[in-house]
Amino acid sequence: MSAQPERKLLGFGFSHKERTVGRYGAKAAKKVEKALHEMHEGTLHSGKSGKKVTSRKQAIAIGLSQARKAGGKVPRKSDSHHSR
């Protein structure tokens, strides 16, 4: 007998860990990290207006947007954001 515990298989013969897929790639994490760092330094500015970003959520959104443009693995925006 092996010392490892049995893994319960779900569905098509895959374990839970094997079926779980990350939503964001490494490029997205780097871009968000850079955007948050810039925000804390006070050098991150928003797009059109050029105002300084003070919100953590806005900094994350900017980082994800940059990752999306750079071709990173980032889910697309929800439909509610497109109609605005």
C-alpha positions in Angstrom: 0.0 0.0 0.0 1.2 3.5 -0.8 1.4 6.2 1.9 -0.5 8.7 -0.2 -4.2 9.2 0.4 -6.7 8.2 -2.3 -7.9 11.1 -4.5 -11.6 11.2 -5.2 -12.2 11.5 -8.9 -14.9 13.9 -10.1 -16.7 13.5 -13.4 -14.5 12.4 -16.3 -11.7 10.7 -14.4 -10.0 14.0 -13.3 -9.4 14.9 -9.7 -10.6 18.2 -8.4 -7.1 19.7 -8.6 -6.6 18.7 -12.2 -9.9 20.2 -13.3 -9.3 23.5 -11.6 -7.8 26.0 -14.1 -6.4 29.4 -13.1 -8.3 32.4 -14.5 -5.3 34.7 -14.6 -1.8 34.0 -16.1 1.6 35.1 -14.8 1.7 38.2 -17.1 -1.6 39.4 -15.5 -0.1 39.0 -12.0 3.0 41.0 -13.0 1.0 43.8 -14.6 -1.3 44.1 -11.6 1.7 44.0 -9.2 3.4 46.8 -11.2 0.2 48.9 -11.3 -0.3 48.6 -7.5 3.4 49.5 -6.9 3.0 52.6 -9.1 -0.2 53.6 -7.2 1.6 53.4 -3.9 4.4 55.5 -5.3 1.9 58.0 -6.6 2.9 57.7 -10.3 -0.1 55.7 -11.6 -2.5 57.9 -13.7 -5.8 57.1 -15.3 -6.2 57.0 -19.1 -8.1 60.0 -20.5 -8.1 62.5 -17.6 -4.6 61.7 -16.4 -5.7 62.0 -12.8 -3.7 60.2 -10.1 -5.2 56.9 -9.2 -5.9 56.5 -5.5 -8.2 53.5 -5.5 -6.8 49.9 -5.1 -9.6 48.5 -7.3 -8.9 51.0 -10.1 -5.2 50.1 -10.0 -6.0 46.4 -10.3 -8.4 47.2 -13.2 -5.6 49.2 -15.0 -3.1 46.3 -14.5 -5.6 43.7 -15.9 -6.4 46.0 -18.8 -2.6 46.3 -19.6 -2.2 42.5 -19.3 -5.2 42.0 -21.7 -3.6 44.4 -24.2 -0.3 42.6 -23.9 -1.9 39.3 -24.7 -1.9 37.8 -21.2 -4.3 35.2 -19.9 -7.1 37.4 -18.5 -10.9 36.8 -18.7 -12.8 39.3 -20.8 -14.8 42.0 -19.2 -18.4 41.2 -18.2 -21.2 42.4 -20.5 -22.3 45.0 -17.9 -19.1 46.9 -18.4 -19.4 47.0 -22.2 -22.7 48.9 -22.3 -21.5 51.9 -20.3 
